[in-house]
Amino acid sequence: MSSVIEHYRLKMTEDHSAFFEALGQRIATLRKAQNMTQGQLAEYLGISQQHMASF
């Protein structure tokens, strides 16, 4: 995992953590409704699958 991402994860409050967890669930729900895999969404967004999975 990127050291930058890890740095910010360590600084997150509970509120931030809850927000990003809910955001990740929403993205997963919408992605699945479109019958897309994480890999397909990552490719569409122009990011790596590993980066996509970290959210």
C-alpha positions as CSV (number, residue, x, y, z in Angstrom):
1,M,0.0,0.0,0.0
2,S,1.2,3.5,-0.7
3,S,2.9,5.2,2.2
4,V,0.8,8.3,1.4
5,I,-2.4,6.4,1.8
6,E,-1.2,4.8,4.9
7,H,-0.2,8.2,6.3
8,Y,-3.7,9.5,5.9
9,R,-5.4,6.3,7.2
10,L,-3.5,6.7,10.4
11,K,-4.7,10.4,10.8
12,M,-8.4,9.6,10.1
13,T,-11.0,10.2,12.8
14,E,-13.9,7.8,13.4
15,D,-16.1,10.2,11.4
16,H,-13.8,10.1,8.5
17,S,-13.5,6.4,8.7
18,A,-17.3,6.0,8.7
19,F,-17.6,8.3,5.8
20,F,-15.1,6.5,3.6
21,E,-16.6,3.1,4.6
22,A,-20.0,4.3,3.5
23,L,-18.6,5.7,0.3
24,G,-16.9,2.4,-0.5
25,Q,-20.1,0.5,0.1
26,R,-22.0,2.9,-2.2
27,I,-19.3,2.6,-4.9
28,A,-19.5,-1.2,-4.6
29,T,-23.3,-1.2,-4.8
30,L,-23.3,1.0,-7.9
31,R,-20.4,-1.0,-9.5
32,K,-22.2,-4.3,-9.0
33,A,-25.5,-2.9,-10.3
34,Q,-23.6,-2.2,-13.6
35,N,-22.1,-5.8,-13.5
36,M,-18.6,-4.4,-13.3
37,T,-15.7,-5.9,-11.4
38,Q,-13.2,-3.8,-9.4
39,G,-10.7,-4.4,-12.2
40,Q,-13.1,-3.1,-14.9
41,L,-13.9,0.0,-12.8
42,A,-10.3,0.6,-12.1
43,E,-9.5,0.4,-15.8
44,Y,-12.4,2.8,-16.6
45,L,-11.0,5.2,-14.1
46,G,-7.4,4.9,-15.3
47,I,-6.1,3.6,-12.0
48,S,-4.6,0.3,-10.9
49,Q,-6.8,-2.5,-9.5
50,Q,-4.7,-2.4,-6.3
51,H,-5.4,1.3,-5.9
52,M,-9.2,0.7,-6.5
53,A,-9.2,-2.1,-3.9
54,S,-7.7,0.1,-1.3
55,F,-10.9,2.2,-1.2
